[in-house]
């Protein structure tokens, strides 16, 4: 149940939640988020996007005081007057990822694998091309050996024979949480992240910095990679109407679809009541 009054921190997922299907954010949404900040409530953009997409992310959530990126692996304080301050930067060693992929392929068969290794602006993903990947303009074909030659921000994997939710369940039965965090964000690939790295752990860095209790945090999301912050936050957990069934089931409330500015509509009503 939501608490009376206002939350002390608001965090929202971007793609599929705040960002519409045409990859835009409405002027209305930007205005409402500005009202949130004017009310003295810090805003966090919590996304699976890696740091290579920081500029795009800042444009999509201009009011954000903080960014939780790479599903929690990169946390940035944008409110510092001296410029953005990186509060967290987690990586998965290439040799660890190699063992994970070997174990997974032994159980589920050949994997299509991509890695996010660089945090340079608009850097491409490396690995195996798959036509279902929605961002081919930011991709570079590289061998598995090259992909595993360095620490990575995260890896993406899929098979031809498993639905992504089935593959995620199989992978979680094989890979211990102390080795890697496994999730999926609605792109048809499971995501392999550093251990103890998720949106909740990223948000906890910010909450501790601000002295905010998780019970006073309001969050919005749409995909399984948002579930950790739904478990962590206590003021309210809100799913957009187009959310994954697991996210809808975990939500306290359902707002309108992302294409109908569901996050902004909810916040507008919250600020106006």
C-alpha positions in Angstrom: 0.0 0.0 0.0 1.2 3.5 -0.7 1.8 5.8 2.2 0.2 9.1 2.8 2.1 12.2 1.6 4.9 12.0 -0.8 7.9 9.6 -1.3 11.4 10.9 -0.5 12.9 9.4 -3.7 11.4 8.3 -7.0 13.1 5.9 -9.5 11.9 4.9 -12.8 13.0 2.4 -15.5 13.3 4.0 -19.0 12.7 1.7 -22.0 9.2 0.3 -21.9 8.3 2.3 -18.8 9.1 6.0 -19.2 10.2 5.9 -22.9 7.5 5.3 -25.4 7.5 2.7 -28.2 8.7 5.3 -30.7 11.8 5.8 -28.4 10.7 9.3 -27.4 9.7 10.9 -24.0 6.8 13.3 -24.2 7.1 17.0 -23.2 4.3 16.3 -20.7 6.5 13.6 -19.0 9.5 16.0 -18.8 7.3 18.7 -17.3 5.9 16.4 -14.6 9.4 15.2 -13.7 10.5 18.8 -13.3 7.5 19.3 -10.9 8.7 16.3 -8.9 12.2 17.9 -8.5 10.6 21.2 -7.7 8.7 19.4 -4.9 12.1 18.5 -3.5 12.0 14.8 -4.4 15.2 13.5 -6.1 14.6 11.6 -9.4 16.6 8.5 -10.5 16.7 7.0 -13.9 17.2 3.2 -13.4 18.0 1.5 -16.6 19.7 -1.6 -18.1 21.4 0.7 -20.6 25.2 0.7 -20.2 27.3 3.8 -19.7 28.0 4.0 -23.4 24.4 5.3 -23.7 24.8 8.0 -20.9 24.0 10.9 -23.2 20.9 9.3 -24.6 19.8 8.4 -21.1 20.3 12.0 -19.8 18.2 13.3 -22.7 15.4 10.8 -22.0 15.2 11.7 -18.3 16.6 15.3 -18.1 15.3 15.8 -14.5 17.4 12.9 -13.1 19.6 13.7 -10.1 21.1 10.2 -10.3 21.4 7.5 -12.9 21.5 3.8 -12.1 22.8 2.2 -15.4 23.8 -1.2 -16.6 21.2 -2.7 -14.4 22.9 -1.4 -11.3 26.5 -1.8 -12.2 27.1 2.0 -12.8 25.7 4.6 -10.5 26.2 8.3 -11.3 25.5 11.4 -9.1 24.5 14.1 -11.6 23.7 16.6 -8.8 27.3 17.3 -7.9 28.2 20.9 -8.8 31.6 19.8 -10.0 30.1 17.5 -12.6 28.9 13.9 -12.7 30.4 11.7 -10.0 30.6 7.9 -10.5 29.6 6.3 -7.3 29.8 2.7 -8.5 31.4 0.9 -11.4 31.2 -2.9 -11.4 32.6 -5.3 -14.0 32.5 -9.0 -14.7 35.9 -10.6 -15.4 36.3 -12.2 -18.8 37.5 -15.5 -17.4 34.4 -15.7 -15.1 32.1 -15.0 -18.0 33.9 -17.7 -20.1 33.2 -20.4 -17.4 29.6 -19.2 -17.2 29.1 -19.6 -20.9 30.8 -23.0 -21.0 28.4 -24.2 -18.2 25.3 -22.8 -19.9 26.1 -24.2 -23.3 26.7 -27.6 -21.8 23.1 -27.4 -20.5 21.1 -25.5 -23.1 23.1 -25.8 -26.3 24.9 -23.1 -28.4 24.4 -19.5 -27.4 24.4 -16.3 -29.3 26.5 -14.0 -27.1 27.2 -10.3 -27.1 29.2 -8.3 -24.6 29.2 -4.7 -23.5 32.8 -4.0 -22.8 33.3 -0.2 -23.4 31.8 2.8 -21.7 32.9 5.2 -24.4 30.1 7.2 -26.0 28.0 5.1 -28.4 30.5 2.2 -28.3 29.1 -0.9 -30.0 28.4 -4.2 -28.4 30.7 -7.0 -29.5 30.0 -10.6 -30.4 27.6 -12.7 -32.5 25.1 -10.9 -34.6 21.4 -11.9 -34.3 18.7 -10.3 -36.4 16.4 -10.0 -33.4 18.7 -7.5 -31.7 16.9 -4.1 -32.0 20.0 -1.9 -32.2 22.2 -3.2 -35.1 23.8 0.2 -35.6 25.6 -0.2 -32.3 27.1 -3.7 -32.9 30.4 -5.0 -34.0 31.0 -8.7 -34.9 33.9 -10.1 -32.9 35.0 -13.6 -32.0 34.1 -15.2 -28.6 37.8 -15.1 -27.7 37.9 -11.3 -28.3 34.7 -10.9 -26.3 36.2 -12.7 -23.3 39.6 -11.0 -23.4 38.6 -8.3 -21.0 36.3 -7.4 -18.1 32.8 -6.6 -19.3 30.0 -4.4 -18.0 27.5 -7.1 -18.9 26.9 -9.9 -21.4 23.8 -10.9 -23.4 22.9 -14.4 -24.4 20.1 -16.3 -26.2 19.4 -19.7 -27.8 17.4 -20.7 -30.8 15.3 -23.1 -28.8 14.4 -21.4 -25.5 12.0 -18.5 -24.7 14.0 -15.9 -22.8 12.1 -16.6 -19.6 12.8 -20.4 -19.9 16.5 -19.6 -20.6 16.6 -17.3 -17.6 15.2 -20.0 -15.3 17.6 -22.6 -16.7 20.6 -20.2 -16.3 19.7 -19.3 -12.7 19.6 -23.0 -11.8 23.2 -23.3 -13.2 24.9 -20.1 -12.2 25.1 -19.2 -8.5 24.2 -15.6 -7.5 27.6 -15.1 -6.0 29.1 -15.7 -9.5 26.8 -13.5 -11.6 23.4 -11.8 -11.5 21.1 -13.0 -14.2 18.1 -11.2 -15.5 16.2 -10.2 -18.7 14.9 -6.8 -19.9 12.5 -7.7 -22.6 15.0 -7.8 -25.5 14.9 -11.6 -26.0 18.3 -12.1 -24.4 19.2 -13.0 -20.8 21.7 -10.5 -19.3 24.7 -11.7 -17.3 25.9 -9.0 -14.9 28.5 -8.9 -12.1 27.4 -10.6 -8.9 25.2 -8.6 -6.4 24.5 -6.1 -9.2 20.9 -5.2 -9.8 18.8 -2.1 -9.8 18.1 -2.5 -6.0 21.8 -2.5 -5.2 22.3 0.5 -7.4 19.5 2.4 -5.7 20.8 1.5 -2.3 24.0 3.4 -3.1 21.9 6.5 -3.7 19.6 6.0 -0.8 22.5 5.6 1.6 24.1 8.8 0.1 20.9 10.7 0.7 19.9 9.2 4.0 16.6 7.8 2.5 15.0 4.7 3.8 13.9 2.2 1.1 10.4 2.4 2.7 10.2 6.0 1.4 11.1 5.1 -2.2 8.6 4.9 -5.1 9.6 2.9 -8.2 8.2 2.3 -11.7 9.1 -0.6 -14.0 8.0 -3.1 -16.7 10.5 -6.0 -17.0 12.0 -8.7 -14.8 15.2 -6.6 -14.3 13.0 -4.2 -12.4 11.9 -6.8 -9.8 14.8 -6.4 -7.5 13.9 -2.7 -7.0 10.3 -3.7 -6.5 11.4 -6.0 -3.7 13.6 -3.3 -2.2 11.3 -0.2 -2.4 8.5 0.3 0.1 6.5 3.4 -0.6 5.0 2.0 -3.7 5.9 -0.3 -6.6 4.1 0.7 -9.8 4.0 -1.2 -13.1 3.0 0.2 -16.4 0.0 -1.6 -18.0 2.3 -3.1 -20.7 4.6 -4.7 -18.1 5.8 -8.3 -18.0 3.3 -10.5 -16.0 5.8 -11.1 -13.2 6.2 -7.3 -12.8 2.4 -6.7 -12.8 2.0 -9.4 -10.2 4.7 -7.8 -7.9 3.2 -4.3 -8.3 1.1 -2.4 -5.7 -0.5 -0.5 -8.5 -0.8 -0.5 -12.3 -0.6 2.8 -14.2 -1.3 3.4 -17.9 1.0 2.1 -20.7 4.3 3.7 -21.5 2.8 4.9 -24.7 0.1 6.7 -22.7 2.7 8.4 -20.4 1.7 6.1 -17.5 4.5 7.2 -15.2 3.8 10.9 -15.7 0.0 10.5 -15.3 0.6 8.7 -11.9 3.1 11.3 -10.7 0.9 14.2 -11.9 -2.0 12.8 -9.8 0.3 12.2 -6.9 1.6 15.7 -6.9 -1.9 17.2 -7.4 -3.8 15.3 -4.7 
